[in-house]
Amino acid sequence: MKDLNEPSTPGPGKAARPLTGRSVLIMLICFFGTIFAVNIYFLVSALSTHTGVVAQEPYRKGLAYNDRIAAGERQNEMGWDVAVDVAPGGRAKLTFTGLDKKPVTALNVTATIGRPATEREDRKLRFAETQPGQYEADGGTLGAGHWVIAAVATRAESSGEPLYRLRKRLWLTP
């Protein structure tokens, strides 16, 4: 029987390996190197997926914020109603009616349609008046899911100042 008070010795074929400063250094370099590599990977992944930019020229837009609020109030006072219909085939139709329920004619309407979370599938649309108050454009085939349409209407004879702005979230089914 083996006495438990005796110092243990390595078994046959096993040499005791002392813990040296060099092996501790190698272990520390491997440990922190792994953490550093993982942090670099996460940093590159985060920066390549979303830049964090929400608006172009936010300072200038902030300076014009009161003007934008006043334009929104003028738009509400006009009492226009805009019906939006977008088919999965990409055909977009906007129907403008005034406060008196008559169609609003002679507008230049442009829009952007795209996914809410990315700009990869954004498409520019230029609408043409097909009937009084009804404007249509072809945006190409749109996949199922969430889409956002942002339209701007100006008078044909105006200087280009937006008369009406529309931003609507859509859900297209296959």
Order of alpha helices (4+ residues) and beta strands (2+ residues): alpha-alpha-alpha-beta-beta-beta-beta-beta-beta-beta
